[in-house]
Amino acid sequence: MSPEIEMVLQKMQKAVAEDNHRDLDALLLEMVQTCTGELKKVLFPMPDALIPFAIFSLEVVLQATRQLNPEAVAAAEDLRKRFSFMVISGRKPVN
């Protein structure tokens, strides 16, 4: 696990322990952004010719993960619903 992910995870655990929902919502988004950044570090140095293989490989991993961990699928769907506005528009919702 990267140090960046570990740091966000520790902040999330603290927010949960303190029952701090406002910080937890922001930290959920930070974790999504951090994980996305980690994936980008691997994908973007790839030559264009390898990108189709990477996309297919990600789909294979995704499908296997869905079968092995159905609880994660439900949690991912919750994240998708919660943050879809930002993904589409690139903006954070107003609280």
N, C-alpha and C positions, 0 to 999 in steps of 0.2 A: 504494500500500500504506500502511496506517495506521501511525503510529509505534508503536502497541502491538504490531501484528503483526511489524513489523521488529525490535522488541526481543526478542520471544519467539523469532523466527527466529535471531537472533544467539546467544541462549543455547543453542538447539538445536544450532547449528553447533559451538559450543564443546564441548558435551557429546559430540557425535559425534567431534570431533577428539581428545578426551581419553578416548574409549571408556568413557564414564561412563553405563552403562545405567540406573542408578537415577534419576539426574537426568533422563535422556532420557525415561523413562516419565512422570515428573511434568510435563515440558515438553510432551509430546504432549498430555496432558490440558489443560494451560494454553493450548496453541494452539487446541484445539477450543473451549474456553470463550471465548477471545479472538475467534475467528472468529464464534462464535454471537453474542457481544456486538455485533460489527460489523453483522451481519445485523439484529439487533434494533433498532439505531439507525435503520435504514432502514424497517423494517416497522412498528414500533409507533406512529410518528407518523401513520400512514395512517388515514384514516377507515374505519370498519367496512365501508362499501360497497365499498371498493377491495381488501379483504383477499382475496376470492375470485380477483380478477385477479392479485394478487401470488402466491398459491399456485399458480395455473395457470402463471404466468410462471416461477416457480422450477422447476416440473416440466419445462417446455420447456427451460430452461437445463440442468437435470440430464440430461435425455435426450441433448441435443446434446453435452454434456461426456462422457458415457459413450461415445458413438460416436467422438468425436475423441481421447479419451485413455483407452483401456482399462486402462492401467497404474494410473491414478488410481482406477479402480473397484476393483481388487484392494486397493489401499492403504486405500481408504475402508471396504471390507468388513473388513479387519484392524482398523481403528479401531473399527468398529461392534461387533465381537466383543469387543475388549479393554475397551471402555467401556460396553457395554450394561447392565451391572449398575448403574452409576451413573445412567444415563439413566432406568431403570425405577424404581429405589429412591431416587435423589437422594443416595445415600451413596457414599463412596469405599470400595473394598475394603480389607480389612486385609492388610497385607504380612507 
